[in-house]
Amino acid sequence: MSEKVLGTIGVFRPAFMKQIAEILYFTPDRTIVARKGSGGIGMMFGAVGATAEAVITARKARKKEKEQLELSLEDILKADKNNYGIPNSDITKVELKKYVRGAKLNIKTGKKYGKTKWYVEGAWKDVGEKYENMLRPIFGDRLSVKK
């Protein structure tokens, strides 16, 4: 029996000299974090290199995301050593915040997973209410929204 995916959010998080693109899958029982791709070497070649790399990385990430949509959640977890699932019962707080022209998503858990901060793909006006409405039934009062 496969888990029902209640929603997904495309996110990215900064890492040393690169940015890691991920997709979050929300189910009634867990939140799955799956890699779409990462990039960073282009930054060493200035703005032109960073822009070229961003285009290539985005193209690869879209292709990987389409491939992942055809997989089961268990296959997604096995597809990359960096993919993992967090039981929703371990999540103590989910923060969705307006950030400049976009949004940030923070998930806080116990000691095992700690706190993870992501930037949401899309402008707040396009994703803020949509994601609040998706996350509220899953996390209830553990969801904090700051506009």
Secondary structure as UniProt FT lines:
FT   STRAND          7..15
FT   TURN            16..17
FT   STRAND          18..26
FT   STRAND          30..39
FT   HELIX           41..45
FT   HELIX           46..69
FT   HELIX           73..79
FT   TURN            81..82
FT   STRAND          84..87
FT   HELIX           88..90
FT   STRAND          91..99
FT   TURN            100..101
FT   STRAND          102..109
FT   TURN            111..113
FT   STRAND          115..120
FT   HELIX           124..139
FT   HELIX           140..142
FT   STRAND          143..146
//
